[in-house]
Amino acid sequence: MKGSERAPRRARGWRLMAFALAPLLLATLGWRVWHWSVPQVPAIEVQAAPLQRSLQFSARVERLSRVEVGATLVGRVQSVAVRAGAQVAQGALLVQLETDEARAALVQAQATLAQQQARAAGLRSTGRSGIAAQLAQAEAGLRAARRDLERSRALLAQGFVSQAQVDDSERALQVAQAQQRGAAAQRDAYQDGGSEIAQARAQVAQAGAAVDAARLRLAQTAVRAPADAQVLTRSVEPGQIVQPGTALLRLALAGPTQIVAQVDERFLDQLRTGQRAAVVADAFPAQPLAAQIISISPAVDAQRGAVEVKLALDAAAPDFLREDMTLSVEAVTGERARALVLPLAALQAPARAAGRADISAADPAASAASAQVMVVEGGKARARSVTLGLRSLSAVEVLSGLDAGERVLTAPVADGQRLRAVVAPSAR
């Protein structure tokens, strides 16, 4: 009897427990059905973080000035004193041409100068003495002719001579006067400033100029460095006949080393002078160099669609940098110390630029772009428009439309769709 009463009580206990647990079991089963029926969508939580935009391009090493040097006269190369890569000082011998012809011309010019100088000295000494003697003789003859004419006129008045004899005396006087004037003119010509002395001096000066020209021609047989420089290329060998205007050596003049790049014109709006950059030589990747942009060409190369950008190294150029070496440059073209950052994958619609696709780091108020994102509100996806700012290769700055801590979906969904967001770390 007691056993039969215990069994109904136990059954009633189980029924009561089942009724009590039924709502919990139904709720759990319903949650599991909802959990597996609602899709899971990846999302990120919007957070404030630093954001940096950079631009990568190739560049090359270049000195401030390059020159091509050559001979200024025709000649045969006697010797070449330097090789490619050599460092040379200003005035250093680079190429020597044969000098035999130039030396012979100098000796001949010097001999002509000595001859003209001797002639000028002779005019000033013996020439003047001879002319003085001739002048004295002419003046004596003139005095004698005058006395003879006076005597003839007196004898004519007394009737001792004829008029014809007087006429002969007058003609003799005229001849003596002419001889005296000629001798005086010769004397003047040989005086300082006279025509003969002036001509002699001119001939001496001409011979001296010929000596200078011959000496300069001899000096031009030596091709020398115009300044401290490095020899980039050598295109001359001994025995070669060279012509004026032909480049024999190419030099990079000593001076600051520059980094020169041709950047696609599409990125021109991102570039500013003073922007920082990291420079790496492909052969020395473990030795990056700090630099900054110092100039941006005002013209665009129409054939390449590129603009020339020059950078200067912060420190002295290391020895491994070679002229025309190819470098990789990463320039920081925009930076935010703290901004609301979204990965680009979170943008649900293409940006509609009011001006540019992104704004300059120097001018946060510049025209920005807008886009659409999907945020999570009450378990549903809701479309929202946001205003974008600085854009990098993987992330973008949100200027308005979102607050820190909101969840943004990173996969395409329909507006109003129920979902379960799976939050991942925000892209930075």
Secondary structure by P-SEA (a helix, b strand, c coil): caaaaaaaaaaaaaaaaaaaaaaaaaaaaaaaaaaaabbbbbbbcbbbbbbbbbbbbbbbbbccbbbbbbbccccccccccccccccccccccccccccaaaaaaaaaaaaaaaaaaaaaaaaacaaaaaaaaaaaaaaaaaaaaaaaaaaaaaaaaaccccaaaaaaaaaaaaaaaaaaaaaaaaaaaaccccaaaaaaaaaaaaaaaaaaaaaaaaaacbbbbccccccccccccccccccccccccccccccbbbbbbbccccccccccccccbbbbbcccccbbbbbbbccccccccccccbbbbbbbbccccccccccbbbbbbbbbccccccccccccccccccccccccccccccccccccccbbbbbbcccbbbbbbbbbccccccbbbbcccccccbbbbccccccbbbbbbbcccccc
